[in-house]
């Protein structure tokens, strides 16, 4: 897997995942919304750590800085 996420993209996703987790553990999210946002938070956390977003591939998006 070639990285397709830049530092800013990864940082934003990581912060969003942390905010969702904080809202859940403070009891401000529950039910179906908590489940959906939890899945999104897990996906954001994994993609921010790995630096690869599979959704970007078919859309031909890359937020990495070009090295040309």
C-alpha positions in Angstrom: 0.0 0.0 0.0 1.4 3.3 -1.1 0.6 6.1 1.3 -2.0 8.5 0.0 -2.6 10.7 3.0 -0.7 13.8 4.0 0.2 14.9 7.5 -2.7 17.4 7.8 -5.2 14.9 6.6 -4.0 12.3 9.1 -4.0 14.8 11.9 -7.5 16.0 11.3 -8.8 12.4 11.1 -7.0 11.5 14.4 -8.5 14.5 16.2 -12.0 13.7 14.9 -11.6 10.1 16.2 -10.5 11.4 19.6 -13.4 13.8 19.8 -15.9 11.1 18.9 -14.4 8.8 21.5 -14.5 11.6 24.2 -18.2 12.3 23.4 -19.0 8.6 23.7 -17.1 8.0 27.0 -18.7 11.1 28.5 -22.1 9.7 27.7 -23.1 12.3 25.1 -23.5 9.7 22.3 -25.7 6.6 22.6 -27.8 4.3 20.5 -27.5 4.1 16.8 -25.6 7.4 16.4 -22.9 6.1 18.8 -22.5 2.9 16.8 -22.2 4.7 13.4 -19.8 7.4 14.8 -17.8 4.7 16.6 -17.3 2.8 13.3 -16.3 6.1 11.6 -13.9 6.9 14.5 -12.2 3.5 14.3 -11.8 3.8 10.5 -10.4 7.3 10.9 -8.0 6.2 13.6 -6.7 3.2 11.5 -6.3 5.3 8.3 -4.6 8.1 10.2 -2.1 5.7 11.7 -1.4 3.7 8.5 -1.5 6.8 6.2 -3.6 5.0 3.5 -7.3 5.6 2.7 -8.8 3.0 0.4 -11.7 5.4 -0.5 -9.1 7.7 -2.1 -7.9 5.1 -4.6 -11.0 4.9 -6.9 -11.4 8.7 -6.6 -7.7 9.2 -7.5 -7.1 11.5 -4.5 -3.8 11.9 -2.7 -3.1 14.5 0.0 0.6 13.6 0.2 3.0 16.3 -0.8 4.5 15.6 -4.3 8.2 14.9 -4.5 9.0 16.0 -8.0 
